[in-house]
């Protein structure tokens, strides 16, 4: 409900600004020059007021649309930033995992090349302990 009230206030300000334009002065000058009847002038005043109300609504819609587009763009940038952070973290984790795997392979290679019987017995005992835990 507050949104409609805010919209009404914004529209009212624009309409009031447009109502203070020179169209009414021009209408008065035309009415006096052509000696228009009072009913005709009143009708023209209402028509001009309605046209100005339409323009006030259109101008307010344009401003609201610009604010909406700015909010959408802000959310898009925020989502893109979030996606970049998450993707960056995933890439960092994958890189760290790759580094750890490479270091494990290097360590296994060093151990196997220097003392194969120690590494073999150690890996067998680890495997045996895992089987006991299950």
C-alpha positions in Angstrom: 0.0 0.0 0.0 2.9 2.4 0.8 4.1 1.9 -2.8 0.8 3.3 -4.2 1.0 6.2 -1.8 4.6 7.1 -2.8 3.6 6.8 -6.4 0.6 9.1 -5.9 2.8 11.7 -4.1 5.4 11.6 -6.9 2.7 11.8 -9.6 1.0 14.7 -7.7 4.2 16.7 -7.5 4.7 16.3 -11.3 1.1 17.0 -12.1 1.1 20.2 -10.0 4.3 21.3 -11.7 2.8 20.7 -15.1 -0.4 22.5 -14.1 1.5 25.6 -13.4 2.7 25.8 -17.0 1.8 28.6 -19.5 -0.9 26.5 -21.2 -3.6 27.9 -18.9 -2.4 31.5 -19.5 -2.4 30.8 -23.3 -5.9 29.3 -23.0 -7.1 32.5 -21.2 -5.6 34.7 -23.9 -7.2 32.6 -26.6 -10.5 32.6 -24.8 -10.5 36.4 -24.4 -9.4 37.0 -28.0 -12.1 34.7 -29.5 -14.7 35.5 -26.9 -15.2 31.9 -26.0 -18.1 30.9 -23.8 -17.5 30.0 -20.2 -18.6 26.4 -20.6 -16.2 26.0 -23.5 -13.3 27.4 -21.5 -14.2 25.1 -18.5 -14.2 22.1 -20.9 -10.9 23.0 -22.3 -9.4 23.5 -18.8 -10.5 20.0 -17.9 -9.1 18.6 -21.1 -5.7 20.3 -20.5 -5.7 19.1 -16.9 -6.3 15.5 -18.0 -3.6 15.7 -20.7 -1.2 17.1 -18.1 -2.1 14.3 -15.7 -1.3 11.8 -18.4 2.1 13.4 -19.0 2.8 13.5 -15.3 2.1 9.8 -15.0 4.3 9.1 -18.1 7.2 11.1 -16.7 6.9 9.4 -13.3 6.8 6.0 -15.0 9.9 6.8 -17.0 11.7 7.8 -13.7 10.5 4.7 -11.9 11.6 2.5 -14.9 15.1 4.1 -14.7 15.3 3.4 -11.0 14.2 -0.2 -11.7 16.8 -0.7 -14.3 19.5 0.7 -12.0 18.4 -1.7 -9.3 18.4 -4.7 -11.7 21.9 -3.7 -12.9 23.1 -3.4 -9.3 21.7 -6.9 -8.5 23.3 -8.3 -11.7 26.7 -6.8 -10.8 26.3 -8.2 -7.2 25.3 -11.6 -8.6 28.3 -11.6 -11.0 30.6 -10.6 -8.2 29.2 -13.4 -6.0 29.6 -15.9 -8.9 33.2 -14.7 -9.5 34.0 -15.2 -5.8 32.5 -18.6 -5.6 34.1 -19.7 -8.9 37.4 -18.3 -7.7 37.2 -20.2 -4.4 36.4 -23.4 -6.3 39.3 -22.8 -8.6 41.6 -22.2 -5.6 40.4 -25.4 -3.9 40.9 -27.3 -7.1 44.4 -25.9 -7.5 45.3 -26.7 -3.8 44.0 -30.2 -4.3 46.1 -30.6 -7.4 49.2 -29.3 -5.6 48.5 -31.7 -2.7 48.1 -34.6 -5.1 51.3 -33.7 -6.9 53.2 -33.4 -3.6 51.8 -36.8 -2.4 53.0 -38.4 -5.6 56.4 -36.8 -5.3 56.7 -38.0 -1.7 55.6 -41.5 -2.6 58.2 -41.5 -5.4 60.9 -40.4 -3.0 59.9 -42.9 -0.4 59.6 -45.8 -2.9 62.9 -45.0 -4.5 64.8 -44.7 -1.3 63.3 -47.4 0.9 60.6 -49.4 -0.8 60.2 -52.1 1.9 59.5 -49.4 4.6 56.9 -47.7 2.5 55.2 -50.9 1.5 54.9 -52.2 5.0 53.7 -48.8 6.2 51.0 -48.5 3.5 49.9 -52.1 4.3 49.5 -51.3 8.0 47.5 -48.3 7.1 45.2 -50.3 4.9 44.9 -52.9 7.6 43.9 -50.3 10.2 41.2 -48.8 7.8 39.7 -52.3 7.4 39.5 -52.7 11.2 37.7 -49.4 11.6 35.0 -50.4 9.1 
